[in-house]
Amino acid sequence: MSKNGEFTFRRARVDDIKDVLAMIQELADFEKMSNGPQLTEEGENLNWYLEIEILYFPQTDLKRDAGLTGDQEYCEVYVLLDNATNLAIGYSICYKAYSTWQGRYFFVEDIYVRPEHRKRGAGKRIFLEVSARAVELKCPRLEFNVLEWNPARKFYESLGAVDLTTKEGWHYYRVEEQQLAKLAQDLASSKS
């Protein structure tokens, strides 16, 4: 936990998850992807039915995936509290990743500050805290994605972030859940 001036930055606790989920939805609304978040506080099960077998995907349970239920931790969830109100006004979700070029690195999935608390240094505080966490983990770099039209790009660049799409031409790809299940099924079929 890091308490400094107006804010306290700390790992999220079980009782913070409702606020974090609400802020995740706020961020999705801002990003014009309101239907994107599929996180739940406590997960449900999803089953994809393919031709031969059922593949089971656990619905994303943020409490579980943050290691707050005793399960394996897949992400680190942080909250930024306003010291005057003790309310969560921002969050960040990060995780450890690996590069064949430099080894371990820290990936920031989200940084978000509620609009009414912007321009107070809250976003910078979160960014500095997750940067310090990367250094603590002995990671040589911090990575994240920003939508092309998001004005926060200038903020990150002012803190020394480099746009890899511009600098190195990298494109970010994703294989989504149903296609992932299909690929796994294709592999299973090829082995039989």
Residue frames relative to the residue before (quaternion, step in Angstrom):
aa qw qx qy qz dx dy dz
M 1.0000 0.0000 0.0000 0.0000 0.00 0.00 0.00
S 0.0855 -0.7870 0.6108 0.0156 3.53 -1.06 0.85
K 0.0502 -0.7949 0.6043 -0.0202 3.55 -0.44 1.27
N 0.1664 0.7862 -0.5691 0.1744 3.54 -0.68 1.11
G 0.8516 -0.0312 0.0040 0.5232 3.59 -0.66 1.07
E 0.8605 -0.0941 0.1057 0.4894 3.53 -0.78 -1.10
F 0.8017 0.3378 -0.1066 0.4814 3.57 1.12 -0.70
T 0.1663 -0.7119 0.6656 0.1502 3.49 -1.41 0.38
F 0.1333 -0.7723 0.6194 0.0473 3.55 -0.85 1.04
R 0.1844 0.7864 -0.5700 0.1508 3.58 -0.76 1.02
R 0.6365 -0.4772 0.4291 0.4278 3.52 -1.38 0.19
A 0.5083 -0.6373 0.4872 0.3131 3.54 -1.08 0.73
R 0.2593 -0.7242 0.6208 0.1516 3.51 -1.24 0.65
V 0.7287 -0.4202 0.2980 0.4512 3.56 -1.27 0.25
D 0.7199 0.4537 -0.2682 0.4515 3.60 0.85 -0.89
D 0.5906 0.5556 -0.3748 0.4494 3.63 1.25 0.02
I 0.5320 0.6972 -0.3955 0.2729 3.59 1.14 -0.59
K 0.6091 0.5422 -0.3671 0.4475 3.65 0.96 -0.68
D 0.6610 0.4920 -0.3028 0.4790 3.60 0.96 -0.86
V 0.6452 0.5163 -0.3256 0.4595 3.58 0.94 -0.84
L 0.6555 0.5034 -0.3175 0.4648 3.61 0.92 -0.85
A 0.6295 0.5210 -0.3357 0.4686 3.60 1.01 -0.75
M 0.6794 0.4741 -0.2948 0.4762 3.60 0.97 -0.82
I 0.5825 0.5533 -0.3743 0.4632 3.61 1.11 -0.58
Q 0.6576 0.4902 -0.3083 0.4818 3.58 0.99 -0.81
E 0.6190 0.5354 -0.3419 0.4618 3.61 1.00 -0.76
L 0.6510 0.5039 -0.3105 0.4753 3.58 0.97 -0.86
A 0.6481 0.5128 -0.3181 0.4645 3.60 0.94 -0.85
D 0.6271 0.5215 -0.3335 0.4729 3.59 1.01 -0.76
F 0.6454 0.5161 -0.3098 0.4702 3.59 0.95 -0.90
E 0.7145 0.4465 -0.2436 0.4804 3.59 0.98 -0.87
K 0.4408 -0.7168 0.4278 0.3301 3.58 1.36 0.10
M 0.5803 0.5318 -0.3799 0.4859 3.55 1.12 0.83
S 0.0033 0.8763 -0.4817 0.0096 3.55 0.94 0.94
N 0.7122 0.4379 -0.2593 0.4834 3.60 1.08 -0.66
G 0.4487 0.7431 -0.4133 0.2750 3.59 1.27 0.01
P 0.7087 0.4713 -0.3118 0.4224 3.62 0.66 -0.97
Q 0.0609 -0.7916 0.6079 0.0063 3.54 -0.92 1.01
L 0.3799 0.7320 -0.4762 0.3052 3.53 1.25 0.38
T 0.1238 -0.7492 0.6429 0.1002 3.50 -1.21 0.56
E 0.5939 -0.5499 0.4339 0.3958 3.53 -1.24 0.34
E 0.7614 0.0085 0.0146 0.6480 3.54 1.03 -0.89
G 0.4777 -0.7757 0.3514 0.2158 3.52 -0.45 1.33
E 0.2689 -0.6804 0.6554 0.1878 3.42 -1.44 0.34
N 0.4781 -0.6647 0.4820 0.3117 3.57 -1.21 0.14
L 0.1627 -0.7460 0.6375 0.1030 3.52 -1.18 0.70
N 0.0924 -0.7759 0.6207 0.0649 3.56 -1.00 0.76
W 0.1715 -0.7504 0.6290 0.1087 3.55 -0.87 0.94
Y 0.2351 -0.7789 0.5699 0.1149 3.55 -0.73 1.08
L 0.0497 -0.7742 0.6309 -0.0020 3.52 -0.71 1.12
E 0.7861 -0.3795 0.2072 0.4418 3.54 -1.29 0.21
I 0.8273 0.2682 -0.1219 0.4784 3.58 0.73 -0.97
E 0.8364 0.0532 0.0134 0.5454 3.59 0.79 -0.90
I 0.4758 -0.6320 0.5261 0.3121 3.52 -1.31 0.24
L 0.1756 -0.7544 0.6233 0.1077 3.55 -0.92 0.93
Y 0.2621 -0.7874 0.5476 0.1065 3.53 -0.85 1.02
F 0.0141 -0.7656 0.6432 -0.0053 3.56 -0.88 1.00
P 0.3352 -0.7230 0.5529 0.2432 3.58 -0.71 0.94
Q 0.4802 -0.6272 0.5196 0.3256 3.57 -0.99 0.80
T 0.5412 -0.6466 0.4221 0.3327 3.54 -0.95 0.77
D 0.1117 -0.7675 0.6310 -0.0153 3.48 -0.69 1.25
L 0.3414 -0.7862 0.4755 0.1979 3.57 -0.28 1.24
K 0.6086 0.5426 -0.3651 0.4494 3.60 1.00 -0.68
R 0.6809 0.4856 -0.2842 0.4688 3.56 0.87 -0.98
D 0.7191 0.4704 -0.2691 0.4350 3.58 0.75 -1.05
A 0.6557 0.4736 -0.3086 0.5005 3.59 1.23 -0.41
G 0.5241 -0.6669 0.3912 0.3571 3.57 1.29 0.10
L 0.4544 0.7231 -0.4229 0.3030 3.59 1.24 0.26
T 0.6877 0.4379 -0.2839 0.5047 3.59 1.28 -0.07
G 0.6274 -0.5385 0.3346 0.4521 3.55 1.29 0.13
D 0.5436 0.6004 -0.4049 0.4244 3.59 1.28 -0.09
Q 0.7020 -0.4304 0.3412 0.4534 3.56 -1.32 0.12
E 0.3864 -0.7155 0.5369 0.2245 3.56 -0.99 0.87
Y 0.1489 -0.7902 0.5907 0.0673 3.56 -0.88 1.01
C 0.7962 0.0868 -0.0462 0.5969 3.57 1.20 -0.41
E 0.3468 -0.6881 0.5935 0.2325 3.50 -1.30 0.41
V 0.1194 -0.7921 0.5974 0.0364 3.56 -0.71 1.09
Y 0.0794 -0.7984 0.5969 -0.0064 3.52 -0.84 1.07
V 0.1594 -0.7545 0.6244 0.1241 3.56 -1.22 0.51
L 0.2450 -0.7105 0.6374 0.1697 3.50 -1.30 0.55
L 0.1662 -0.8008 0.5728 0.0539 3.54 -0.67 1.17
D 0.3933 -0.6518 0.5933 0.2617 3.52 -1.20 0.68
N 0.4090 -0.7498 0.4613 0.2402 3.61 -0.52 1.12
A 0.6192 0.5592 -0.3532 0.4233 3.61 1.10 -0.55
T 0.7980 0.2671 -0.1228 0.5262 3.60 1.04 -0.79
N 0.3110 -0.7603 0.4880 0.2951 3.57 1.29 -0.47
L 0.4770 0.6529 -0.4440 0.3862 3.60 1.19 0.57
A 0.5015 -0.6237 0.5063 0.3211 3.55 -1.17 0.66
I 0.0753 -0.8156 0.5736 0.0070 3.56 -0.72 1.11
G 0.7947 0.0712 -0.0522 0.6005 3.56 1.29 -0.08
Y 0.1032 -0.7856 0.6064 0.0670 3.55 -1.29 0.24
S 0.0936 -0.7445 0.6512 0.1136 3.47 -1.40 0.14
I 0.1248 -0.7461 0.6488 0.0825 3.53 -1.16 0.71
C 0.0076 0.8059 -0.5863 0.0822 3.55 -0.73 1.14
Y 0.0156 -0.7921 0.6077 0.0543 3.56 -1.26 0.22
K 0.5415 -0.6023 0.4847 0.3301 3.50 -1.30 0.44
A 0.0295 -0.7845 0.6194 -0.0101 3.55 -1.04 0.85
Y 0.3147 -0.7576 0.5471 0.1664 3.57 -1.28 0.08
S 0.1422 -0.7761 0.6123 0.0507 3.54 -1.05 0.85
T 0.4524 -0.6756 0.5053 0.2891 3.59 -1.01 0.77
W 0.6355 0.5325 -0.3362 0.4468 3.60 1.21 -0.23
Q 0.8392 0.1134 -0.0202 0.5314 3.59 0.83 -0.95
G 0.5503 -0.6103 0.4077 0.3981 3.59 1.21 0.07
R 0.8456 -0.1616 0.1133 0.4960 3.54 -1.10 -0.72
Y 0.0664 0.7553 -0.6520 0.0068 3.51 -1.28 0.55
F 0.4248 -0.6820 0.5411 0.2484 3.55 -1.31 0.31
F 0.1631 -0.7949 0.5809 0.0636 3.56 -0.78 1.08
V 0.2330 -0.7543 0.6016 0.1216 3.56 -0.92 0.97
E 0.2801 -0.7669 0.5594 0.1431 3.57 -0.52 1.19
D 0.8049 -0.0480 0.0749 0.5868 3.57 0.88 -0.97
I 0.0116 0.6841 -0.7265 -0.0641 3.44 -1.42 0.51
Y 0.0995 0.8028 -0.5784 0.1054 3.55 -0.77 1.01
V 0.0572 -0.7475 0.6612 0.0290 3.52 -1.16 0.81
R 0.5071 -0.6471 0.4745 0.3146 3.56 -0.87 0.93
P 0.6187 -0.6181 0.3388 0.3469 3.60 -0.89 0.97
E 0.6853 0.5002 -0.3013 0.4352 3.61 0.90 -0.82
H 0.7091 0.4216 -0.2557 0.5040 3.59 1.27 -0.18
R 0.4538 0.6781 -0.4565 0.3548 3.59 1.25 0.21
K 0.7667 0.3434 -0.2930 0.4566 3.54 -1.32 0.40
R 0.5914 0.5364 -0.3778 0.4688 3.59 1.22 0.55
G 0.6035 -0.5658 0.3582 0.4329 3.57 1.28 0.02
A 0.4110 0.7375 -0.4574 0.2792 3.60 1.28 0.08
G 0.6680 0.4956 -0.3083 0.4615 3.60 0.89 -0.87
K 0.6417 0.5114 -0.3203 0.4733 3.56 0.99 -0.82
R 0.6314 0.5349 -0.3355 0.4501 3.57 0.97 -0.82
I 0.6527 0.4950 -0.3215 0.4750 3.61 0.88 -0.89
F 0.6684 0.5086 -0.3096 0.4458 3.60 0.85 -0.95
L 0.6555 0.5014 -0.3119 0.4707 3.59 0.96 -0.83
E 0.6497 0.5210 -0.3163 0.4543 3.60 1.00 -0.83
V 0.6989 0.4401 -0.2988 0.4781 3.63 0.83 -0.85
S 0.5850 0.5485 -0.3687 0.4700 3.59 1.17 -0.52
A 0.6509 0.5032 -0.3069 0.4785 3.58 0.98 -0.85
R 0.6167 0.5329 -0.3447 0.4656 3.60 1.07 -0.70
A 0.6257 0.5300 -0.3379 0.4620 3.60 1.00 -0.78
V 0.6502 0.5004 -0.3101 0.4804 3.58 0.97 -0.85
E 0.6282 0.5401 -0.3276 0.4542 3.59 0.98 -0.86
L 0.7053 0.4440 -0.2463 0.4947 3.59 1.07 -0.80
K 0.4191 -0.7251 0.4353 0.3303 3.58 1.37 0.03
C 0.3353 0.7251 -0.5134 0.3135 3.55 1.02 0.89
P 0.3792 -0.7492 0.4917 0.2303 3.61 -0.80 0.93
R 0.8125 0.1229 -0.0866 0.5632 3.61 1.19 -0.12
L 0.2736 -0.7016 0.6399 0.1535 3.48 -1.43 0.43
E 0.0464 -0.8155 0.5768 0.0096 3.60 -0.79 0.94
F 0.0860 0.7654 -0.6336 0.0722 3.53 -1.25 0.59
N 0.3536 -0.7063 0.5731 0.2184 3.54 -1.33 0.30
V 0.0675 -0.7686 0.6352 0.0355 3.55 -1.13 0.69
L 0.4976 -0.6465 0.4841 0.3162 3.56 -0.95 0.86
E 0.6357 -0.5889 0.3546 0.3512 3.55 -1.03 0.88
W 0.7541 0.4087 -0.2139 0.4675 3.60 0.91 -0.88
N 0.4990 0.6827 -0.4217 0.3273 3.61 1.24 -0.19
P 0.4218 -0.7265 0.4794 0.2538 3.62 -0.68 1.04
A 0.5207 0.6385 -0.4168 0.3840 3.62 1.21 -0.27
R 0.4739 0.6727 -0.4489 0.3484 3.62 1.18 -0.30
K 0.6607 0.5040 -0.3080 0.4633 3.59 0.93 -0.88
F 0.6110 0.5494 -0.3388 0.4584 3.57 1.07 -0.77
Y 0.6901 0.4710 -0.2877 0.4681 3.60 0.82 -0.98
E 0.6407 0.5165 -0.3261 0.4653 3.58 0.98 -0.79
S 0.6323 0.5306 -0.3391 0.4513 3.61 1.04 -0.71
L 0.6916 0.4388 -0.2676 0.5074 3.59 1.23 -0.42
G 0.6745 -0.5410 0.2722 0.4223 3.57 1.28 0.30
A 0.4461 0.6806 -0.4730 0.3377 3.62 1.20 0.12
V 0.2543 -0.7580 0.5884 0.1210 3.56 -1.12 0.79
D 0.3820 -0.7125 0.5454 0.2215 3.58 -0.91 0.95
L 0.2849 -0.8063 0.4970 0.1475 3.61 -0.28 1.26
T 0.5655 0.5705 -0.4038 0.4379 3.60 1.13 -0.44
T 0.6866 0.4564 -0.2697 0.4976 3.57 0.97 -0.85
K 0.7335 0.4582 -0.2459 0.4378 3.58 0.78 -1.06
E 0.8483 0.1617 -0.0361 0.5030 3.59 0.77 -1.02
G 0.4789 -0.7148 0.4094 0.3037 3.60 1.26 -0.05
W 0.3478 0.7471 -0.4996 0.2669 3.60 1.17 0.45
H 0.1395 -0.7500 0.6398 0.0931 3.56 -1.14 0.73
Y 0.3491 -0.7474 0.5425 0.1589 3.51 -0.99 0.92
Y 0.0912 -0.8136 0.5740 0.0146 3.61 -0.69 1.09
R 0.1209 -0.7707 0.6217 0.0697 3.53 -1.30 0.41
V 0.1668 -0.7031 0.6770 0.1396 3.55 -1.21 0.67
E 0.2818 -0.8041 0.5042 0.1407 3.56 -0.53 1.18
E 0.7924 -0.4306 0.1985 0.3838 3.49 -1.36 0.53
Q 0.7022 0.4530 -0.2967 0.4623 3.64 0.71 -0.96
Q 0.6611 0.4866 -0.3085 0.4806 3.58 0.98 -0.81
L 0.6088 0.5494 -0.3442 0.4573 3.57 1.06 -0.72
A 0.6488 0.5052 -0.3068 0.4793 3.57 0.98 -0.86
K 0.6415 0.5209 -0.3207 0.4630 3.57 0.99 -0.84
L 0.6509 0.5114 -0.3215 0.4598 3.61 0.93 -0.83
A 0.6359 0.5146 -0.3244 0.4751 3.58 1.00 -0.80
Q 0.6490 0.5055 -0.3094 0.4770 3.57 1.02 -0.84
D 0.6155 0.5371 -0.3473 0.4605 3.62 1.00 -0.76
L 0.6445 0.5129 -0.3165 0.4706 3.59 0.98 -0.81
A 0.6627 0.5055 -0.3086 0.4583 3.57 0.87 -0.97
S 0.6563 0.5125 -0.3049 0.4622 3.60 0.99 -0.83
S 0.6693 0.5027 -0.3120 0.4494 3.58 0.98 -0.76
K 0.6591 0.5093 -0.3070 0.4603 3.60 1.19 -0.44
S 0.6860 0.4912 -0.3046 0.4420 3.59 1.15 -0.35
